[in-house]
Amino acid sequence: MKYAFLTSTLVLGLSVGAGQADGGHAHQMHDAVKSASDGKIEASFDILAAHVHQDGNLVTFHMSTNGTAGATKPEPVGDLAGAPVYAYVWPTSLDPSAVGFEAKSGILALAATSHPDFDDTPLYDENNDGDRGNDGDLWHSHWVVLAPTEACGPGALAVRDIAEGTSPKLPLTWPGLPLFIDSPGYTPVFDGEEVAITVPFASDVKIAGTKYDGVTSALKVNANIHAPLLCVTDVFDVASGDLSLPGEVK
């Protein structure tokens, strides 16, 4: 899969570097994708490193930031229309079929998101108050399939819409939205400057050699609540600087 079209879209106005590190958190791991700090970026979204590693069928996605990861959430607008979403995202080279989506349908990415105006995890009660529909503001995980979507702006990306009248293959934990999105319930773990998500894969999915990157971004629900439903509207930082997916799961 080619990612060249993402470069102009996601890194416009950004200037970050890539390198290597060693140790415990993502920015200390020797094969992490490293990024130089940038004082112009909100510290909790200023990426220092992204790293993905495998332990059997479990894969952990790490991202280290220059501030407290997860500290900043979007301000609610009081409605689904125009609702903002903040996200820590790991774009990958995995085919979307690896987690249950239609094959060759776009760019498969794991994300930790917060959006106080709506809840898209209908199977889970993240705040344990007995209501499964009121906790979208808490950081939670999604698999999403991204695709270039000119209706979001020149060269822009969106979470891929499900066209009316079509029935693409979707994961069992698809939340019922007309989007290529999954709500698998994997809990993002925040530890100071790091966010990490551990996810299981089926034994027939080849993880070694998977390419990856790290992105912090904002998305927004269309004001008309119509296709395209969820556009990428801002990119705060990209670990590699050019979304070249230089990371590789060994």
N, C-alpha and C positions, 0 to 999 in steps of 0.2 A: 504494500500500500504506500502511496506517495503522500508526503506531508508538505511538500513545497508550498502549496497554496495557503497553508496556515501561517507561514512566516510573516507576510505583510499584514495579515489580519490580527494576529495575536501579539506581535512584538512591536507594533507601531509606537514609536516614542520611547521604547525601553532600551536600556543599555546595561547589560549584565554580562558577566563572564562565566566560563565553565572551567572546572579543574577537578582535583582529587583531594581527599582527606583520609584520615584513619581514626578508628576508635569506636564509641558506643552509639550515640544518636546519629541521625543521618549525616550531619555535617562532620562527624568524626569517622565515618566509614570510608575505607580506602578507595572503594570503587563507586562512591556516590557522585552524582552530578552536582557540582558545586557552583554557587553563584555569589558574586561579590555583593556586599550590602549596598543599598542605595537609600540615602537619607530622604529622598523625595517620595519614597513609598511608605505608606502606613506600615509600622514595624511588624505588626502581626501578620502582614501579607508580604513582607520583604523576604523572599526565599534565600536561605543560605545553602541548602542542599536538599536533594531528593534521592531516595534510595529504595530499592525493592529487592527483597531476598526471599528465597524459598526454603522451606523446611518440610520435606515430604509433600503432602498435598496442600499444605498451608503456605500462603504467600503474604508477607507483610509489606505494606506500602508505608514508607516514612516520608515526612517532610519537616525540615527544621527552618525556623524563621528567625528574624532579627529581634523579635519581640515575643510576647506571650501568644502562642498560637490559639486561635479561637476567641481571643479577647474582644474582638470587634464583630458586631452583628449588624445586619441592616435595620434601618428604622422602618417600622411598619407604615403602610399607607392606608390601611383600613379596608382594603378590598383586594380581591384576586387580580382584577384588572390593574396592570402596571406594578404588580407586586415585585419587590426586589429580592434577589437571591445572592448570597455570598458563598464562595466555594473554594475549597482546596482540591485540586484536580490532578490526577495522574493519567495523562494520555498514554496509550499503549499501542503496540503493534499487533496485539491479539485480535483475531477475527471475532466479531460480535457473537458468533455461534458458540464460542467457548463458554459463555455464561447463559445461553439459551435464546439469544436473539436470532433473527434472520441472518444467514450468512452473507458476508460481503456487503453489509448495509451501511457501513460508515466507519468512523473511528471510535473504538471502544475505549472508554475512560472510566476510572473509578473516581468518585467524588465524595467529599464530606461537605454538606451544605447546611445552611441556616436560612429560613425564610418565615418571619413571624406572621405573615398574612394568610397562610394556608398550610394544610397538613397533607403530605403525600405518602405517608406510611400507614395505611389503614389497618395493617395487621398487627401494629405494635403500639404500645402505650409507654412511650419513652419516659414520661414524667410520673408514671405509676399513680395516676389519680383516678383511674377507672374509666377514663375517656380516651379512646384511641384517635380522636380527631382534633386535638387541641395542642399539639406539641411540635409543630413545624419549626418553631424558633430554636429548639434544641438541635445541636449538631447531630446529623445522622448521615447514613451512607446511601449512595446510589451507584448503580452502573448506568451509564448513559451512552447512547450512540450519537456522536456529533457528525454533522454534515454541513458543507458550505450552503448558505441560504441567502441569496441576494436580497430577498425581501426584508432581511434584518439590516441591510446596508451593503455597500460594495465590498465584496470579498469576505463578508461576515459569516459566522458560524451560528448554528442553532442546534438544540437537541432535536433530533430528527422527528418530524411529525408522522403520525400514522394517517395516511390519506383515507378520506371517507370511502367506505365500500371495500376496503382492503383488509386482509386478515393475515398480517405477517406473523412469523413465529416469534413468540415472546416468552420471557422467563415465567415460571410459576408464580413468582412474587411481584409480577407487574401490578402497579397500583391502580390500574383502570383509567389512567389519563391517556389521551390520544397522542402519546409520545413513545419513542423508544427509550424507556426508562424502567429501571428495576429498583425495587425497595427491599433489598435482601435482609435488612436488619442487623448488619455487622456494625458494631458500636465503634465509632471513632474514639480513640483514647488520646486525650490531651495531657501532656506532661511538660509544663513550662513552655519552652520554645518549640516543642515538637508535637505533631499530630501523627498518629499511626492507625492504620486499619489492617486487621488480619482477616483474610478471606480464604475459604476452602475451594478447591477445584476438583473436578472429577478426574479419575486416574488416567483417562484417555486424552486429557488436555496437556499438550507439551508446553511447559512453562519456560524451561531453560532456553535461553536465546531471545526471550521476549525483550523488545526494546521499550524504553519508557522515558518520560520527562516529568517535570513538575510545573504546575501553573497555579497561580491564585487569580481569581476572577470574580466579576459580577455578572449576573444574568438578570433578565427582566421578563415577566409575563406580558404578553402583548396587551395593550390597552383595550383592544377589541375582543380579547379572549378568543382569538381566531388564529388559524395557521398563518405564519409560523407562531406557535404558542409560546416558545421559550427561547429567546435570543441571547447570545453572549453580547453584552453591551460594553464591557470594559475588561481589560486585562491588567492586573496590578503588576505581576512579575512572571517571568518564565525562567526556570532554573538554567536551561542551556543558553538562553538568550535568543535562540532562533527556532525553537521547537524542532530541533533535529533528532530528538529522541536518542541521545547518545548513551543513555544508561542501558545496561544489558543484564538480565537475570542470569547469573552463572549456573 
